[in-house]
Amino acid sequence: MLFSSRRARTALTVLAAVLLVSLLAAASALADSATISITDTTGKSDPVSGIPRTFTVSGTTSSNKNIYIKVRNPGPTPCAPTANTDSGDWWDGYAGGWDRDRGDGANGNFSFSDVYATGMTGTNMFCIWIADNPDQSVTAITQTITFRSPSGTISATINPVTPTPGQQMTITVNGVSEAPERVFALVRTAGVPCSQTYDADRNIGDETELFDGYSDSTSNVNGNYSISDTLTESTAGNYVLCLWLADSSSDTTPVAGPQPIPLTVASPPPPPPPPPPRGPSAECKAAKKKVTGWTKNVKTTKKSLLHARRKATRRKLTRRLKSQRTSLKSATRRAKVICG
């Protein structure tokens, strides 16, 4: 009976020890946690591509551990039991090899932060292991983060609004870009919509390149921007100014654009019609009136001369006619000078 009682007590002691170890292990597992936050300068959560943000990995460990993190596209395959066997890429220095520069010595409450601009876009899955080494098998923590694209706008003004062939116009491209981007712009004949990328549009032909995003440093923009160039078209017609705000000339997801701006090069207006002929001036009218008067006098005198019977009367009328004809010639010459 005594032997059985001792055996029972021993068994209970062993069982209690096992339970204690299990409880401690469970408590340890439950105590380990980690999360990734991405915030702007105000502390607001804002995961975005291409703009500096504060990346913080924080959490709690029950003992001195290391933090290992990989990132990959979301999918049906869960995070692997060990960091080294997962198919993702090491993230932000939380690697398992020589390029590791953060995440060591997490003990109790921990927080690791860094400020930089990431190139990640869209939705990404982060796998986090809290372990002694990258080969230790633990339950990974999974966190999915979606990175938005930076915002931006692009537009343009043309001066003069409707140029004529050979007339120089000034094209000013303006807008705002949340992140460092490049401005691309070209002018070509209208009729085909602007392509999704600058490179694709250059293959259409007959284009005049304004900003190619590379050769001119002014086309590298960030924040509010306004850049200008001049252009002359020799042929009247309808054109289109195509604009892109993008990371590269082949970027299929530009921040802004393709943005079409209609451009019309108008034919020059016809010359004005000649002015209507002006009526005679008052001086001209007076001169012509004198010609008319002397003409009438000459006719009257000639008529009287035909009917005159007496010699004395005829001589008198002859002298008068001669004087009138002289006056008529003088009035006619004057009228020609004045009236043209």
C-alpha positions as CSV (number, residue, x, y, z in Angstrom):
1,M,0.0,0.0,0.0
2,L,2.8,2.4,0.9
3,F,4.6,1.6,-2.4
4,S,1.5,2.3,-4.4
5,S,1.0,5.6,-2.6
6,R,4.6,6.7,-3.5
7,R,4.2,5.7,-7.1
8,A,1.0,7.7,-7.3
9,R,2.7,10.8,-5.9
10,T,5.7,10.4,-8.3
11,A,3.3,10.1,-11.2
12,L,1.5,13.2,-10.2
13,T,4.7,15.2,-9.8
14,V,5.9,14.2,-13.3
15,L,2.5,15.1,-14.7
16,A,2.5,18.4,-13.1
17,A,6.0,19.1,-14.4
18,V,4.9,18.2,-17.9
19,L,1.9,20.4,-17.7
20,L,4.0,23.3,-16.4
21,V,6.4,23.0,-19.2
22,S,3.5,22.8,-21.7
23,L,1.9,25.9,-20.2
24,L,5.2,27.8,-20.2
25,A,5.7,26.8,-23.9
26,A,2.2,27.8,-24.8
27,A,2.6,31.1,-22.9
28,S,5.9,31.7,-24.7
29,A,4.3,31.0,-28.1
30,L,1.4,33.2,-27.4
31,A,3.7,36.0,-26.2
32,D,5.6,36.2,-29.4
33,S,4.0,38.7,-31.8
34,A,5.1,41.1,-34.5
35,T,3.5,43.6,-36.9
36,I,4.7,46.0,-39.7
37,S,3.5,49.6,-39.9
38,I,4.2,52.1,-42.7
39,T,3.5,55.7,-41.7
40,D,4.0,59.2,-43.1
41,T,5.6,62.2,-41.3
42,T,2.3,62.7,-39.4
43,G,2.2,59.1,-38.2
44,K,-0.7,58.3,-40.5
45,S,-0.6,54.8,-42.1
46,D,0.2,55.4,-45.8
47,P,2.0,52.6,-47.7
48,V,3.0,54.1,-51.0
49,S,5.5,53.3,-53.7
50,G,8.4,55.7,-54.4
51,I,7.9,58.1,-51.5
52,P,9.9,58.0,-48.2
53,R,8.0,56.4,-45.4
54,T,8.8,55.2,-41.9
55,F,8.8,51.4,-41.8
56,T,8.5,50.0,-38.3
57,V,8.5,46.3,-37.2
58,S,7.3,46.1,-33.6
59,G,6.0,43.4,-31.2
60,T,6.8,41.3,-28.2
61,T,9.0,38.2,-27.5
62,S,9.1,36.0,-24.4
63,S,12.9,35.7,-24.7
64,N,15.8,36.9,-26.7
65,K,15.0,36.2,-30.3
66,N,15.7,37.4,-33.9
67,I,13.3,38.8,-36.4
68,Y,13.4,37.4,-40.0
69,I,11.1,38.8,-42.7
70,K,10.5,37.8,-46.3
71,V,8.0,39.4,-48.8
72,R,6.3,37.9,-51.9
73,N,3.1,38.1,-53.9
74,P,0.0,36.8,-52.1
75,G,-1.0,33.4,-53.0
76,P,-2.4,30.1,-51.8
77,T,0.9,28.9,-50.4
78,P,1.3,29.9,-46.7
79,C,4.5,31.1,-45.1
80,A,7.0,28.3,-44.7
81,P,7.9,26.9,-41.2
82,T,11.4,28.3,-41.5
83,A,12.7,31.6,-43.0
84,N,15.3,29.9,-45.1
85,T,12.9,27.6,-46.8
86,D,10.3,30.2,-47.8
87,S,10.2,31.3,-51.4
88,G,9.9,35.0,-50.7
89,D,12.7,37.7,-50.9
90,W,14.4,38.9,-47.8
91,W,13.0,42.3,-46.8
92,D,14.7,45.5,-45.6
93,G,17.7,44.0,-43.8
94,Y,15.8,41.3,-41.9
95,A,17.7,38.6,-43.8
96,G,19.2,35.4,-42.7
97,G,22.7,35.9,-44.1
98,W,25.6,38.3,-44.3
99,D,23.4,41.3,-45.5
100,R,21.4,41.3,-42.3
101,D,21.5,44.6,-40.5
102,R,18.4,44.8,-38.2
103,G,16.0,42.5,-36.3
104,D,18.6,41.0,-33.9
105,G,18.2,40.8,-30.1
106,A,14.4,41.3,-29.9
107,N,13.6,40.7,-26.2
108,G,10.3,41.7,-24.7
109,N,8.8,44.7,-26.3
110,F,10.8,45.6,-29.4
111,S,10.6,48.1,-32.3
112,F,12.9,48.5,-35.3
113,S,12.4,51.5,-37.7
114,D,13.9,52.8,-40.9
115,V,13.0,55.6,-43.3
116,Y,13.2,55.0,-47.0
117,A,11.2,54.8,-50.3
118,T,10.2,51.4,-51.5
119,G,9.7,50.3,-55.0
120,M,7.0,47.8,-54.0
121,T,3.6,48.2,-55.7
122,G,0.2,46.6,-55.3
123,T,-0.5,44.0,-52.6
124,N,2.4,42.1,-51.0
125,M,2.5,39.3,-48.4
126,F,5.0,39.6,-45.6
127,C,6.2,36.5,-43.6
128,I,7.6,37.2,-40.2
129,W,9.5,34.6,-38.1
130,I,10.5,35.2,-34.5
131,A,13.2,32.5,-34.0
132,D,16.7,31.8,-32.8
133,N,18.0,31.4,-36.4
134,P,16.5,31.3,-39.9
135,D,16.5,27.5,-39.9
136,Q,14.4,27.1,-36.7
137,S,10.9,25.9,-37.3
138,V,8.2,28.3,-35.9
139,T,4.8,29.4,-36.8
140,A,5.3,32.4,-39.1
141,I,3.2,35.6,-38.7
142,T,1.6,36.6,-42.0
143,Q,0.7,40.2,-42.8
144,T,-0.6,41.6,-46.1
145,I,0.0,45.2,-47.1
146,T,-1.2,47.1,-50.2
147,F,1.0,49.9,-51.5
148,R,-0.8,52.6,-53.5
149,S,0.7,54.4,-56.5
150,P,1.8,58.0,-56.0
151,S,-0.6,60.6,-57.3
152,G,0.0,63.3,-59.9
153,T,-1.6,65.5,-62.5
154,I,-0.5,66.8,-65.9
155,S,-1.9,69.3,-68.4
156,A,-0.7,72.0,-70.8
157,T,-1.4,75.4,-72.2
158,I,-0.6,76.6,-75.7
159,N,0.1,80.2,-76.6
160,P,-1.2,81.4,-78.9
161,V,-4.2,79.2,-78.6
162,T,-4.6,78.9,-82.4
163,P,-1.3,79.5,-84.1
164,T,-0.9,79.8,-87.9
165,P,1.6,77.9,-90.1
166,G,5.2,79.1,-89.3
167,Q,4.1,80.9,-86.2
168,Q,6.0,80.0,-83.1
169,M,3.9,78.7,-80.2
170,T,4.9,78.2,-76.5
171,I,3.8,75.0,-74.9
172,T,3.8,75.0,-71.1
173,V,3.3,71.6,-69.3
174,N,2.2,71.9,-65.7
175,G,0.9,69.9,-62.8
176,V,1.8,68.3,-59.5
177,S,3.7,65.1,-58.7
178,E,3.7,63.4,-55.3
179,A,6.9,61.5,-56.1
180,P,9.9,62.1,-58.4
181,E,8.7,61.3,-61.9
182,R,9.4,62.3,-65.5
183,V,7.5,64.4,-68.0
184,F,7.0,63.1,-71.5
185,A,5.4,65.2,-74.3
186,L,5.1,65.1,-78.1
187,V,3.0,66.7,-80.8
188,R,1.7,64.8,-83.9
189,T,-1.1,64.8,-86.4
190,A,-4.5,64.1,-84.8
191,G,-6.6,61.1,-85.6
192,V,-5.1,58.3,-83.5
193,P,-5.5,58.4,-79.7
194,C,-2.5,58.9,-77.5
195,S,-0.8,55.6,-76.7
196,Q,-0.4,54.2,-73.2
197,T,3.3,54.8,-73.2
198,Y,5.6,57.5,-74.7
199,D,7.7,54.8,-76.5
200,A,4.6,53.3,-78.2
201,D,3.4,56.7,-79.4
202,R,6.8,57.6,-80.9
203,N,6.3,54.6,-83.3
204,I,3.2,56.2,-84.8
205,G,5.3,58.6,-86.8
206,D,5.3,62.3,-87.8
207,E,5.8,63.3,-84.2
208,T,7.7,66.3,-82.8
209,E,9.2,65.5,-79.4
210,L,9.1,68.1,-76.7
211,F,10.1,66.4,-73.5
212,D,11.5,62.8,-73.4
213,G,12.0,62.6,-69.7
214,Y,15.8,62.1,-69.9
215,S,17.8,64.5,-72.1
216,D,16.3,67.6,-70.5
217,S,16.7,67.8,-66.7
218,T,13.7,70.1,-66.4
219,S,11.5,67.1,-67.3
220,N,12.5,65.4,-64.0
221,V,9.8,66.8,-61.7
222,N,8.7,66.5,-58.1
223,G,5.9,68.5,-56.4
224,N,4.4,71.4,-58.3
225,Y,6.0,71.9,-61.8
226,S,5.8,74.0,-64.9
227,I,8.1,73.5,-67.9
228,S,8.0,75.1,-71.3
229,D,9.2,74.6,-74.9
230,T,8.6,76.3,-78.2
231,L,7.3,74.7,-81.4
232,T,6.5,75.7,-85.0
233,E,4.3,73.8,-87.4
234,S,4.6,74.6,-91.1
235,T,1.2,73.1,-92.2
236,A,-2.3,74.0,-91.1
237,G,-4.4,71.2,-89.7
238,N,-5.5,69.4,-86.5
239,Y,-2.8,68.1,-84.2
240,V,-2.7,66.5,-80.7
241,L,-0.3,67.1,-77.8
242,C,0.1,63.9,-75.9
243,L,1.3,64.1,-72.3
244,W,2.6,61.5,-69.7
245,L,3.8,61.7,-66.1
246,A,5.6,58.4,-65.6
247,D,8.6,56.7,-64.2
248,S,10.0,55.8,-67.6
249,S,9.1,56.1,-71.3
250,S,7.9,52.5,-71.3
251,D,5.8,52.8,-68.1
252,T,2.5,51.1,-68.8
253,T,0.9,52.5,-65.6
254,P,1.8,56.3,-65.7
255,V,1.0,58.4,-62.7
256,A,-1.0,60.7,-65.0
257,G,-1.9,60.3,-68.7
258,P,-1.9,59.6,-71.5
259,Q,-3.4,63.1,-71.6
260,P,-4.4,64.5,-75.0
261,I,-4.5,68.2,-75.6
262,P,-6.1,69.3,-79.0
263,L,-4.0,71.7,-81.1
264,T,-5.3,73.5,-84.2
265,V,-2.9,75.2,-86.6
266,A,-5.2,77.5,-88.6
267,S,-4.8,78.7,-92.1
268,P,-3.9,82.4,-92.2
269,P,-6.9,84.7,-92.8
270,P,-7.4,86.0,-96.3
271,P,-6.2,89.5,-97.0
272,P,-8.9,92.2,-96.4
273,P,-10.9,93.3,-99.4
274,P,-9.9,96.6,-101.0
275,P,-11.6,99.6,-99.6
276,P,-14.7,100.7,-101.5
277,P,-14.1,103.6,-104.0
278,R,-14.5,106.9,-102.4
279,G,-17.0,109.4,-103.8
280,P,-15.7,112.7,-105.3
281,S,-14.6,115.3,-102.9
282,A,-16.4,118.6,-102.5
283,E,-13.6,120.3,-104.4
284,C,-13.9,117.8,-107.2
285,K,-17.6,118.3,-107.3
286,A,-17.1,122.1,-107.6
287,A,-14.5,121.7,-110.4
288,K,-16.9,119.4,-112.3
289,K,-19.7,121.8,-111.8
290,K,-17.7,124.6,-113.4
291,V,-16.9,122.3,-116.4
292,T,-20.6,121.6,-116.8
293,G,-21.4,125.3,-116.5
294,W,-18.9,126.4,-119.2
295,T,-20.0,123.6,-121.4
296,K,-23.6,124.8,-121.2
297,N,-22.5,128.4,-121.9
298,V,-20.5,127.3,-125.0
299,K,-23.6,125.5,-126.4
300,T,-25.8,128.4,-125.7
301,T,-23.4,130.9,-127.4
302,K,-22.9,128.6,-130.4
303,K,-26.7,128.3,-130.8
304,S,-27.1,132.1,-130.6
305,L,-24.3,132.6,-133.2
306,L,-26.1,130.3,-135.7
307,H,-29.2,132.6,-135.5
308,A,-27.4,136.0,-135.5
309,R,-28.1,138.2,-138.5
310,R,-26.2,141.3,-137.9
311,K,-22.4,141.4,-138.3
312,A,-21.9,143.3,-135.1
313,T,-23.8,140.7,-133.1
314,R,-22.0,137.9,-134.8
315,R,-18.6,139.5,-134.0
316,K,-19.7,139.9,-130.4
317,L,-20.9,136.3,-130.0
318,T,-17.7,135.1,-131.7
319,R,-15.5,136.8,-129.1
320,R,-17.7,135.5,-126.3
321,L,-17.5,131.9,-127.6
322,K,-13.8,132.1,-127.8
323,S,-13.5,133.3,-124.2
324,Q,-16.0,130.6,-123.1
325,R,-14.0,127.9,-124.8
326,T,-10.8,129.1,-123.2
327,S,-12.6,129.0,-119.8
328,L,-14.0,125.5,-120.5
329,K,-10.5,124.2,-121.3
330,S,-9.1,125.7,-118.2
331,A,-11.9,124.3,-116.0
332,T,-11.5,120.9,-117.7
333,R,-7.8,120.8,-116.9
334,R,-8.4,121.8,-113.3
335,A,-11.1,119.1,-112.8
336,K,-8.7,116.4,-114.1
337,V,-6.0,117.6,-111.6
338,I,-8.4,117.6,-108.7
339,C,-10.6,114.5,-109.5
340,G,-7.8,112.4,-111.1
